[in-house]
Amino acid sequence: MMGSPAPATYVVLYYHAVPTHTRNRFARQMDKLVRLATPIPADTSRQLEPGKPYAAVTFDDGLLSVIENAVPALVSRNIPATVFVVAGRLGYDQNWAVFDLEYDKSDRLGTIEELKSLPAALITIGSHTMSHPVLPGLSREAAGEELICSRETLQRLFGRDIDLFSFPYGAFNDSLIGMCRSAGYRRVFTTLPLRAHLDPNEFVTGRVSTDPTDWDIEFRLKLSGAYSWVPWASALKRRLWGRFSGNSLENALSRQQAGTDQVLPSAGLEPPRR
């Protein structure tokens, strides 16, 4: 009405696992993505065309199911993606708390060889700490080690700059944002379902939680930027499927502080005792 063009819509989706039985559903989601939006890298800094919808795909943890079941669908559709990996668990199982009773913790992380086999021109590797802790629950020194050592470890292993980071559990604060800047990251990603790319050079980018089991209308709403629907749809789906676990981030934090959740030392890639 004011005669000014509508801004571009840019949504960054984030997944965790893509189990084999959801492989086809994930592929259909990617078909919808290329039909309803323009896929671009999550860390793009270019100006976006006004009024045009864009979407980026990211994955947290670096799980084998993503390598086996998601990447082929991305490659065949030329969809760029970023995989944020837990540098201290490559090739090993997930030893951190999860909040979904049906989540498959046997889905191990990819090995360095498996991750190196991904097409570098399409799949970007980012950091997700060394051990997947609740970062605000750590001392400043320990949090700094998680941020710095994970970046240095991945740079050594992949032989390329690692300058993207996502917060485990989406837990962060202003101090951690500053520490990420000091650690050399170019952009960090949260789990707050906020509009991305408000500034092409923004340092903090929000993302929308997505799963291969999302209903069709749920996925479309997420792509369209209808963020207010995300908590409602997720809660309804959990109630209908009986998947609410009763766990919380506070539970994970209290277990971590009590020492019942194992935190790896920041150096090296030696597997922990199980």
N, C-alpha and C positions, 0 to 999 in steps of 0.2 A: 504493500500500500504506500510505502514511503519512497518507492522507486529504487531502493537499493537491492542488490542481488542477495539471495539467500546464501548463507555460508555453507561450505562443504560439510558433509557429515562424515566423520571418521571414527570408526569403532575398532578398538583392539580387543580381540577375543583371546581368552586363555583357557587351555585344556590342561589336564594332567594325563591320565591314561587313555588309551584307545584300544580296549580289549578286542580280541579276535572276533567275538560275536557281535561287536558294534562296528566292524570295519565297513560294511556296506552303508550303515547309517551315517558314518562320518563322511564317506564318499558323496552321499546324497547332500549332506550339508555343504560340502565344498562346491557341488554343482549349483546349489542355491546362492552361495557366496559370489561366484563368478557371474551369475545371472543378475543378481540384485545390487552388486557393488563392484568396485574396481579393487582388486587385491594389490596391496603395496607392502613394502617392508615396514616392520613396526617402528624402526628408528628413522623413518624418512624425515628429511628436513626441507623438502621442496615445497613450494607453494601449491596448494590444492585448488582445483578448479571450483569456483563458487557453484553451489547448488548440486554438486555431484557427490554421490555416496562412495565412500572408500572403507576398506576393512583390512585389518592385519590379523595374522594368526600367530599365536605364541603357545609354547608348551612349557610347563614347569616340571622340573626334576630330571628330565632326560631319560625316560623309561624305555625299555626295550619294545613295549607294545606300540609306542609312538614310532620308533624306527621301522618296525615291521608292518604296521597297519595304517599309519597316517601318512608317512613320507611318500609311499608310492602314489597315493591319491593326490598329494600336493604336486609331485613332479609331473604327473600326467596332465595336470591342469595348469602347470607353470605358476603355481601360487607360492610366493616367498613366505618363509616362516622363520621364527626365532625359537631355538630350544635352549632354555635356561637349565644348566646342569649343576648338580651337587658334586663339586670337584673331588671331595674326599670319599665318594661312594661309587665311583665308576666301576661297573662290572659286578657290583654287590647289591644286596637287598636294601629295602627301605627300613631303616631302624628308627624312624621318627614317628610321632603320634599322628594318626589320621582320624577323621571324625565321621566316617561313613562305615557302618558295620559290614556293608557288602563290598567295600573297596578291597581289591586284591593286592595285598602287600607282597605277594610272591612275585609280582611284576618287577623284576630287578632293573637296575639302571644299565644303560648301554655301556659297553667297554669302550676304551679309547679307540680301538680298531673299528668298532661298529660306528662310532660317531664320526670318525675320520672318513668313513666310506660315504657319508652323506654329501650330496653335491654342494660344494662351498658357495657356488654362485647363487644358490637358491636358499640354502639353509644356513642361517647365522647361529653361531654358538654364543651364549651369554652365561653369566655367572649366577648361581643361586646359593652362594656360600659354600663352605667346606662340608658342613654337617647338618644343614637344615634346622638350625635352632630358632627359637623365638628371640629374635635379635634384641628387642627392648628389655628382655630379661637378663641379658648378659652385662658384664662390666664393660666399660668403654674400651678397655684394652682387649678383652676377648672378642668383642664385636668387631673391632678394627682388624684383628687377625683373621676373622671369618671373611671380611670384605677384601682385604689385601691379598691374603694367601690364596684364596680361591681364584682371583684374577691372575696372579702370578703363575699358579699351577697350570691353569688352562692355557695361558699364553705359551708356557714352556712345552706343553704337550701338543698343542695344535700349530705352533709356529706362526701365530698371527695375533694381532691385537684383539683383546677381549675388553670391550668398553661398554657393554650393556649388562644390567643387573636387575633381578627381580627379587623382592622380599619374600622369604618363606612365610607362609600363612598370611601374607599381606600385612604383617606387623611392622610398623615403622614409626618414627617420630622425627621432629625437626633436626635433632642432633644426628641421627643416622643419615639423614639426607646430606647434611654437611660432611659427614665422614665419607660418604660415597663420592662426593666431589673431590675430596682430598685424596681418595684412593685411585683417582684417575678415570672413573666411569664417565661416559659421555651422556648417558641417559639411564634413568632407573624407572622401573615399572611397579605399580602397586596393584592391589585388587579392588580399589575403589572404582565403582562403575561410573566414571566421569567421562565427559567428552574429551577426546584426545585432540592434539594438534591445535589447541587454542593459540599457541605460538609455535611456528615451525621449528624453533630452536629450544623448545621447552626441555627442562631437565627431568621433570617428574611427569610421567604419563599414566593415566588410569586405564584399567582394563575391565572387561566384562567376563565373568565366569561362564564357561560354556562346557557342555558335555555331549558326547555322541548320542546320549539317550534323550536329549532335549526334544520336546514336542516341536512339530513343524512351526506352529504359530509362535512358540517361545523363541525359537531360533530366529525367525523373521523379525520379531520385536527387538531382539538384541541387535541384529544387524541394522535396524532402522534407527537405533539410538534411543529407544523407549526404555531408558534405564529404570524408571520408576516401577516397571513391571517385573524387573528381575527378582527382587526379594520375594514378591508375592508368588510368582510362578514357581520359584525354587521351593518355597515353603509348602505350597500346595502339592507339588509333585512328591515331596518327601512324605507328606501325610498320607497321600493316596497309595504310595508304594510301601509304606511302613518302614522307611529307611532312616528315620531320625534316630541318631545314636545317643543323644544326651550328652555327648562330649562337648567341650568348648575350648577356645583358645586359652582361657584362664586355667583349665585343667592341665593342658599341655605345659603351660608356663610353670605351674606349681610342681609338676612332675620333674621338669627340667631343673628347677631350683633345688628340688629335693635329691637330685642325682639319680632318679630312677629312669630317666631317659638319657641314653648314652650320647655324649658329645665328643666327636673325634678331636684329637689334637690337630692343630692347624697345619702342621708340616707333614709332607709326604703323602703317599697314597696307600700305605699299608692297611689291610683290612682289620677292623676291630675284632676283638674276641666276641663271639656270639653267645 
